Amino acid sequence: METYTAMRHFADSWGLLAMTLFFIGAVIFAFRPGSRSLADEAARIPLKDD
């Protein structure tokens, strides 16, 4: 089997699953309880010196 074909089969199956799990994890991390105050604080960092 060619290297390209093997990599293509891997990306089509396990790569898609890995990216989907990463996306779900990122969404859960962003919307977890208590993250709003941390996100608001981080959003104000550029304006602190004004």
N, CA, C and O atoms as a GROMACS GRO file, in nm:
protein
  200
    1MET      N    1   0.085  -0.118   0.000
    1MET     CA    2   0.000   0.000   0.000
    1MET      C    3   0.090   0.124   0.000
    1MET      O    4   0.190   0.129   0.071
    2GLU      N    5   0.053   0.220  -0.078
    2GLU     CA    6   0.128   0.344  -0.083
    2GLU      C    7   0.111   0.424   0.045
    2GLU      O    8   0.012   0.410   0.116
    3THR      N    9   0.209   0.506   0.073
    3THR     CA   10   0.202   0.589   0.193
    3THR      C   11   0.084   0.685   0.186
    3THR      O   12   0.013   0.704   0.285
    4TYR      N   13   0.064   0.746   0.069
    4TYR     CA   14  -0.046   0.841   0.055
    4TYR      C   15  -0.180   0.773   0.078
    4TYR      O   16  -0.267   0.830   0.146
    5THR      N   17  -0.198   0.654   0.025
    5THR     CA   18  -0.324   0.583   0.042
    5THR      C   19  -0.348   0.547   0.188
    5THR      O   20  -0.459   0.558   0.238
    6ALA      N   21  -0.244   0.504   0.256
    6ALA     CA   22  -0.256   0.470   0.398
    6ALA      C   23  -0.292   0.592   0.480
    6ALA      O   24  -0.378   0.586   0.568
    7MET      N   25  -0.225   0.703   0.452
    7MET     CA   26  -0.254   0.827   0.526
    7MET      C   27  -0.396   0.876   0.495
    7MET      O   28  -0.464   0.928   0.584
    8ARG      N   29  -0.439   0.859   0.372
    8ARG     CA   30  -0.574   0.901   0.333
    8ARG      C   31  -0.680   0.820   0.406
    8ARG      O   32  -0.779   0.876   0.453
    9HIS      N   33  -0.660   0.690   0.417
    9HIS     CA   34  -0.755   0.606   0.488
    9HIS      C   35  -0.757   0.640   0.637
    9HIS      O   36  -0.864   0.641   0.699
   10PHE      N   37  -0.641   0.668   0.694
   10PHE     CA   38  -0.634   0.707   0.835
   10PHE      C   39  -0.708   0.839   0.858
   10PHE      O   40  -0.784   0.851   0.954
   11ALA      N   41  -0.685   0.937   0.771
   11ALA     CA   42  -0.750   1.068   0.787
   11ALA      C   43  -0.900   1.057   0.769
   11ALA      O   44  -0.976   1.128   0.836
   12ASP      N   45  -0.945   0.970   0.679
   12ASP     CA   46  -1.088   0.956   0.655
   12ASP      C   47  -1.160   0.893   0.773
   12ASP      O   48  -1.278   0.922   0.795
   13SER      N   49  -1.093   0.810   0.848
   13SER     CA   50  -1.161   0.741   0.957
   13SER      C   51  -1.124   0.801   1.093
   13SER      O   52  -1.205   0.870   1.155
   14TRP      N   53  -1.004   0.775   1.140
   14TRP     CA   54  -0.964   0.816   1.274
   14TRP      C   55  -0.937   0.965   1.285
   14TRP      O   56  -0.958   1.024   1.391
   15GLY      N   57  -0.891   1.027   1.179
   15GLY     CA   58  -0.865   1.171   1.182
   15GLY      C   59  -0.992   1.250   1.201
   15GLY      O   60  -0.996   1.345   1.279
   16LEU      N   61  -1.097   1.210   1.131
   16LEU     CA   62  -1.225   1.278   1.146
   16LEU      C   63  -1.279   1.259   1.287
   16LEU      O   64  -1.333   1.352   1.346
   17LEU      N   65  -1.266   1.141   1.341
   17LEU     CA   66  -1.311   1.115   1.478
   17LEU      C   67  -1.234   1.199   1.578
   17LEU      O   68  -1.292   1.255   1.671
   18ALA      N   69  -1.103   1.209   1.560
   18ALA     CA   70  -1.020   1.288   1.652
   18ALA      C   71  -1.057   1.436   1.645
   18ALA      O   72  -1.067   1.502   1.748
   19MET      N   73  -1.078   1.489   1.526
   19MET     CA   74  -1.116   1.630   1.512
   19MET      C   75  -1.254   1.657   1.573
   19MET      O   76  -1.275   1.761   1.634
   20THR      N   77  -1.347   1.564   1.556
   20THR     CA   78  -1.480   1.579   1.614
   20THR      C   79  -1.473   1.579   1.766
   20THR      O   80  -1.537   1.661   1.831
   21LEU      N   81  -1.396   1.487   1.824
   21LEU     CA   82  -1.382   1.484   1.969
   21LEU      C   83  -1.313   1.609   2.022
   21LEU      O   84  -1.350   1.660   2.128
   22PHE      N   85  -1.214   1.660   1.950
   22PHE     CA   86  -1.148   1.784   1.991
   22PHE      C   87  -1.246   1.900   1.989
   22PHE      O   88  -1.247   1.982   2.081
   23PHE      N   89  -1.329   1.910   1.885
   23PHE     CA   90  -1.428   2.017   1.875
   23PHE      C   91  -1.528   2.010   1.989
   23PHE      O   92  -1.560   2.112   2.050
   24ILE      N   93  -1.578   1.890   2.018
   24ILE     CA   94  -1.674   1.874   2.128
   24ILE      C   95  -1.609   1.913   2.261
   24ILE      O   96  -1.672   1.978   2.344
   25GLY      N   97  -1.484   1.873   2.280
   25GLY     CA   98  -1.412   1.910   2.402
   25GLY      C   99  -1.392   2.060   2.414
   25GLY      O  100  -1.406   2.115   2.524
   26ALA      N  101  -1.360   2.127   2.304
   26ALA     CA  102  -1.343   2.272   2.307
   26ALA      C  103  -1.472   2.344   2.339
   26ALA      O  104  -1.472   2.442   2.413
   27VAL      N  105  -1.583   2.296   2.284
   27VAL     CA  106  -1.714   2.357   2.312
   27VAL      C  107  -1.750   2.337   2.459
   27VAL      O  108  -1.797   2.430   2.524
   28ILE      N  109  -1.729   2.218   2.511
   28ILE     CA  110  -1.759   2.192   2.653
   28ILE      C  111  -1.670   2.278   2.741
   28ILE      O  112  -1.717   2.332   2.842
   29PHE      N  113  -1.542   2.293   2.706
   29PHE     CA  114  -1.451   2.376   2.784
   29PHE      C  115  -1.496   2.522   2.783
   29PHE      O  116  -1.490   2.589   2.886
   30ALA      N  117  -1.541   2.572   2.668
   30ALA     CA  118  -1.581   2.712   2.657
   30ALA      C  119  -1.711   2.741   2.732
   30ALA      O  120  -1.728   2.851   2.785
   31PHE      N  121  -1.802   2.646   2.738
   31PHE     CA  122  -1.933   2.669   2.799
   31PHE      C  123  -1.948   2.603   2.936
   31PHE      O  124  -2.060   2.585   2.984
   32ARG      N  125  -1.836   2.568   2.999
   32ARG     CA  126  -1.845   2.506   3.131
   32ARG      C  127  -1.889   2.611   3.233
   32ARG      O  128  -1.870   2.731   3.211
   33PRO      N  129  -1.948   2.567   3.345
   33PRO     CA  130  -1.991   2.662   3.447
   33PRO      C  131  -1.871   2.737   3.505
   33PRO      O  132  -1.767   2.678   3.533
   34GLY      N  133  -1.887   2.867   3.523
   34GLY     CA  134  -1.782   2.948   3.581
   34GLY      C  135  -1.684   3.006   3.481
   34GLY      O  136  -1.595   3.081   3.520
   35SER      N  137  -1.698   2.976   3.354
   35SER     CA  138  -1.601   3.026   3.257
   35SER      C  139  -1.636   3.166   3.209
   35SER      O  140  -1.551   3.234   3.150
   36ARG      N  141  -1.758   3.211   3.232
   36ARG     CA  142  -1.797   3.344   3.184
   36ARG      C  143  -1.714   3.453   3.249
   36ARG      O  144  -1.670   3.546   3.182
   37SER      N  145  -1.693   3.444   3.379
   37SER     CA  146  -1.615   3.548   3.446
   37SER      C  147  -1.471   3.550   3.397
   37SER      O  148  -1.412   3.657   3.381
   38LEU      N  149  -1.413   3.434   3.373
   38LEU     CA  150  -1.276   3.429   3.321
   38LEU      C  151  -1.268   3.484   3.179
   38LEU      O  152  -1.172   3.553   3.144
   39ALA      N  153  -1.367   3.456   3.098
   39ALA     CA  154  -1.369   3.506   2.961
   39ALA      C  155  -1.389   3.657   2.959
   39ALA      O  156  -1.326   3.727   2.880
   40ASP      N  157  -1.475   3.709   3.046
   40ASP     CA  158  -1.495   3.854   3.054
   40ASP      C  159  -1.367   3.924   3.099
   40ASP      O  160  -1.332   4.030   3.048
   41GLU      N  161  -1.298   3.865   3.195
   41GLU     CA  162  -1.172   3.923   3.242
   41GLU      C  163  -1.067   3.922   3.132
   41GLU      O  164  -0.995   4.021   3.115
   42ALA      N  165  -1.057   3.814   3.057
   42ALA     CA  166  -0.961   3.806   2.947
   42ALA      C  167  -0.996   3.904   2.836
   42ALA      O  168  -0.907   3.956   2.769
   43ALA      N  169  -1.124   3.930   2.815
   43ALA     CA  170  -1.166   4.023   2.710
   43ALA      C  171  -1.132   4.167   2.746
   43ALA      O  172  -1.116   4.251   2.657
   44ARG      N  173  -1.119   4.198   2.874
   44ARG     CA  174  -1.088   4.334   2.918
   44ARG      C  175  -0.938   4.362   2.922
   44ARG      O  176  -0.900   4.477   2.945
   45ILE      N  177  -0.852   4.264   2.902
   45ILE     CA  178  -0.708   4.283   2.912
   45ILE      C  179  -0.655   4.394   2.820
   45ILE      O  180  -0.575   4.476   2.865
   46PRO      N  181  -0.696   4.402   2.693
   46PRO     CA  182  -0.643   4.509   2.606
   46PRO      C  183  -0.684   4.650   2.652
   46PRO      O  184  -0.617   4.747   2.619
   47LEU      N  185  -0.791   4.660   2.728
   47LEU     CA  186  -0.842   4.793   2.767
   47LEU      C  187  -0.798   4.833   2.909
   47LEU      O  188  -0.840   4.938   2.958
   48LYS      N  189  -0.717   4.753   2.975
   48LYS     CA  190  -0.679   4.782   3.112
   48LYS      C  191  -0.602   4.911   3.126
   48LYS      O  192  -0.622   4.983   3.224
   49ASP      N  193  -0.514   4.944   3.032
   49ASP     CA  194  -0.429   5.061   3.045
   49ASP      C  195  -0.500   5.191   3.016
   49ASP      O  196  -0.445   5.298   3.042
   50ASP      N  197  -0.620   5.186   2.964
   50ASP     CA  198  -0.693   5.310   2.931
   50ASP      C  199  -0.753   5.377   3.049
   50ASP      O  200  -0.816   5.482   3.036
   0.00000   0.00000   0.00000
